[in-house]
C-alpha cells in the first residue's frame, strides 16, 4: 500500500489509484501549490521569463469568451426592466445613490494591476449578470443621473440601451463584450465594481507598488490549470503563447479599471 507524499498517511485504494495524495484539505492544498509552481516554471521556460519566483501566484476561474450577436429581443427586455425600476418605487423614498464606484484606498497603479489580473480570467463572474440584468438597480441609475443632472431618467435609460454591444459573450451579461465590460465604471452596479474573487484578493495582497505589479495568473477549471499568464507592469504574457488574452489590458474594462464615466 502507498502513503500520502505530504502527511505519510496510508492511502485508500481509490486514493492510490487517483494519485499520491490523501483527501485532507492541507495535503490537497500542498499538491495544488506544487502544481502551480511547476506550471509557472514551465511557462517561464517557454516564455524566457527570468526569475519566475518574482511573480506571486493568483488563481482565477475560467471565463469563456465566445461572442454571439445580441439577440433581437434582448434590447426590448432590458428596456422593460429598466423602465420597471423607475415605476417600482411608489411608496418608498429613493435610496441614497452610492457616491463611490471604487475603493478610495486603491491607487491608480493597484486598480490597473487588478484590472490586468481580472482580464486573464475573461469574465467568469460576468456570466451571472445574464440572469440579473447586469445587476442594475434603481440606485445605480440614480447615481449615474446625479453625475448628469441635465439628463432625465428616460434619457438615462436611453444611454444604457445605446451602450449595448452588437455582440456579447454567450450566456453572459449583455454588456460583456470582446474587451470586457462596455459600461464605464460609473454606470456599473456596485457589485460589479467591488466584487473580488479569491485570485484578485491574492493579487491585491501581494501587490508591491515599487515593482509596478507582478503576478502569475493561473486559470483553473475542473481542477485543472487551463492556461496562465505572467502579468508584469502593463504587459500580459499568456501561456500557451497562442492564448488570445492580450496585453496591455487597459482596453479591457474589468471591474477594477479606471475607465472614465460615459
Helices and strands as residue ranges (DSSP letters): H 13-18, H 25-47, G 52-54, E 57-61, E 67-69, H 74-88, H 108-121, G 125-130, G 133-135, H 138-147, H 153-162, E 167-169, E 176-177, E 180-181, G 185-187, H 190-194, H 198-206, E 214-221, E 224-232, E 235-239
